[in-house]
Amino acid sequence: MIRFFYMLTVVIAALVSVHPTRCIAQEMNYPLAVTATDTGAIYIADRRLPGVWKFEADILSLYFQGSKTFRTPLNAIRCVAIDHEGQLLAGDSSTRQLYRFDEAGQPQPLLTTKTGIGIPMALIADAEGNIFVADLELHWIWKLAADSTEPVKYAEVTAPRGITLDADGKLWVVSGGTKNQLVCVETDGTVNLIVKEPTFEFPHQVVLDDDKTAYVTDGYAKAVWKIPLDGTPEKWVSGEPFVNPVGLCRKGKDLLVADPQAKGVFQIDSEGNITKVAPSK
């Protein structure tokens, strides 16, 4: 009997070593943000792991495991993005820091320790390598030049949660303000309202399609809103399987949505059809 249990343990250990991702594929704890590369790889920020998952070729794998110790890298990861060279970026509120992952999959800090950034809720990089950061705590959009370690204040926006760039270099920002829930920041820093009336219940992230139609995740409404250029929102998709949709990015013509309470990532096609992609079943 002892020998039987020993052999069973050996077999299980061998299976884990061969297919480690299959054993952890259902252990996503709190997927808060998502981003995708041009090659199809998906990176998912897991706030309670804490760390980053990678989903590629239908396999979920652990990309980076952070520490449970406060003030350590990615202990409180909030956001992820892909830079102009295809490298993964992440924002962390526990260290008040931005990171770029190196070829070994390790996060390297981008800011000096005297920058004063508060809570980086979202970030995006432009084609020149400049990084824009939505700071929920200090109510600022910061800009980090490609050749700098010191971000500068770019625009003041009330409680910014989500951020994206359009083809003209303008920033679109989801605001926690009651009157300016979606704004556009011109290249000179001027802030213009897009959605002029309070509509969203608890908006989080924003992306744009090629026609500058905006999409916004709304956790309390369990929905993704669609906002054409005239600024009139419509509830595009809502209800199940969403529980609290938060993270949002584009993947080709489709959208990816991270839902921390559903513990998964969903894909929405152009017709509004929703499919769970990570972890796959």
N, C-alpha and C positions, 0 to 999 in steps of 0.2 A: 504493500500500500504506500509506504513512504517513497519507494522508488517510482511508483506511478505518479504521485504528486510532484516529485522532482522533475520527471520527464515532461509533465504538463506545464510546469513553470518554464522550462527551457523552450518549449514550443511557443508559448505565449510571448516570451521575450524575443524570440526570433521574429515573430509576426510583427511586433511593435517596431523592431529595428528595420524591417523591410518596408512597412507601411506606417510610419509614424504619424502622418497627417490623417490617416483614416481613424486613428484612435483619438485624435484631438479635434476632429472636424466639428463636433457638436459642443465644444467648450468655449466658444466665443462668449465673453462675459458682458460687454457693454460697448458694442461697435458704434462709435460716436461720429466718425468721419470716414470718408472714402475718396480715393482718387485712382485714376487709371492711366496707364502709359499707352503710347501709340502702338506698342506691340501686343497689347491685350492683358498685361499683368495688372491686377487690382491690389491696392494696398489699403488696409483697413486699420484705423486707429481704434484701439480698444482701451477705453479709459480705465477699466477696472482690472485689466490683465496684470499690470499695465504694459502696453507695448503695441507692436504692429504685427498684423497678419498679412500674408501674401496669398492671393488666390489666383492660380494660373493653371490652365489645362485641366480644369475641373478638380483641382486639388488645393485644399486649404493647408497652409503650412505656417509655422511660427517664424516670422522674419526677424523680430527683435523682442526680447524679453527685458522689460525694465524692472526696476527694484521697487519694493513696497516702501522703501525709505524715502520720506519727504526730502525735497531739495536734491534728488538725484535725477539724472537725465530721463525724461519721459515718464516720470512718476505720475504726472497728471497731464498726459498727452491730450490735446484738444483738437488738433487739426493736422491734416496732411495735404500735400500738393506735389506736383511734378514740376521741376524747373525747366529752363530752356534747353538743357542738355540731357533731359530725361532722368535726372537724379531725384531721389525722394527727399522732400522737405517735411519737417514736422515742427509744430509749435507746442510748447509745454508750459503750463502755468506754475508748476511747482518750482521750476528754476527760472521762470520768466525769461525764457530763452528760445531761440530758433535753432534748428539743427538741419544739417545736410548729411545724408548717409553716404559713407564712402564705399569703395568697391568691396570691402570686407563686410558690409552691412552694419557698420557701427556709426552712431550719430556723432557728428562733429559740430561743436557750437559755432554759430556765425556771429554772435554779438559779443562785444566787450561787456564786462560786468557792471558798467556804469550807465547803461542805456536807459533804464527806468521804464521799460515796457511792463505792462501789468498782466492782463490775461489775454493771450493771443487766441482768439476764437476761430479765426480763419486766415488763410494766406494764399497768395497767388503770385506767380512769377510771370513777367512779360518776356518778349522775345529777346530782349537785351540782357536778361538776367537780373533785372531789378525785382525786388520782392516787396509786395504790399501786404500789410498785416492789419487786421481788424482787432483793436484792443478794447475789449468789453469794459474793463475796469476804468481806464483813463479817458474813454470816449474819443479816441483818436484813430485815424488811419495813418500808420507809419509807412515810410518808404525806406528800404534798405538798398542802396546802390550796389551794383554787382561787384564793385571793387572796394567796398567799405565794410566796416564792422560796427558803424555807428548809424542807427536809423534816424531819420529826421521826420518831424511832424508834417504830414501831407494835407490832411483835412480833418476837421472836427465834425464828428457824427455821433449823435446820442446812442449809446449802448449798441455799437456795431456788432453783429453776430455773424453775418455772411458777407462774402465779397467775391466779385468776379470782374473780369476785364472784357470790354467789347473790342471790336476790330479797329476802332478809332483811338484806342488807348484810354478810354473813359472807364472809371470804376463804377460798378453798380454795387450798392451796399444795402443789406438788410439791417434795419435799425429797430431797436427795442423801444423807440419813442412811440408815443400814442398817436402822434399826428403825421409822422414821416417814416412809415414802415419800409418803404423802398425808395432809395434816392440814387441819383447819378452824380458822380463827382467828375467835373470837367478836368482837363489836363492842367488848368491853372488853379485848381483847388476849389473852384466854385461848386456849391452843392445845390442840386435841383431836385425837386420832388418828382417821383414817377407815379406812385400811388398816393393820391392826395387825400383820401378818406380812410380812416381806420377800418381795415377789412380782415386782416389775419388775426387769429387767436393767439398763437405763439410762434412767430416765424423764426426760421433758423438760417438756412443757406439759400444761395441763389446761383443759377447758371443761366446762360443765354444760348439760344440756338443761332444758326447762321443769319436769320432774319431779325435778330435782336428781340425775339420774343423771350421774355423772362419766365423762369420757373422757380418757385419758392416752396420749400418744405415748411409745413405747419404742424408742429407736434400735437397741440391740443385739438386741432381740427382733424387729425389723422389724415392729412391730405397733402397733395402737391397742387399748388395754384399755378395757373397759366396767365401771364400778363402780356398782352400784345403792346405795340408801341403807343396806342392811345391811352394806356395806363389803366384800363378797366379789367380788374382781375376776374377770373372765373375758376371755380373749383374743378380742376381737371380730372384728378383721380382721388378717391377717398375711401375710407373704411378698410375692411379687411383686404389683404393681410396686414395692413399697417396698424401698429399700436401707438408708436410715437416717432414718426419719421423725422430725422434730424439731418444727417449728412447727405450731401448731394454733389454729384459730378456728372460730366458727360463721358460717354464711351461710344465714340462714333456718333451715330444719329440717335442713340438711346441715352437714357438717364440711369444712373445708379443711385440708389437711396439706401443709406444706412439707418437702421431702426434699432436703437439700443434695447428697447423693451421687447421687441420681437426677436432680438439676438440674431439678426441676420442682415444680409444685403439683398436688395431687390432690384431688378432691371425693368424699366418701363420703355416699351417701344413707341414709335411715333403715333400709333393708334391708341395708346393708353393701356395696352395689355401689360399686366404685371407678372413677372416670374421671379421666384426666389433663386438666387444664384450662389449664395454663400451663407452658411454651409449648404451644399446641395444635398438633396435627399434621393 
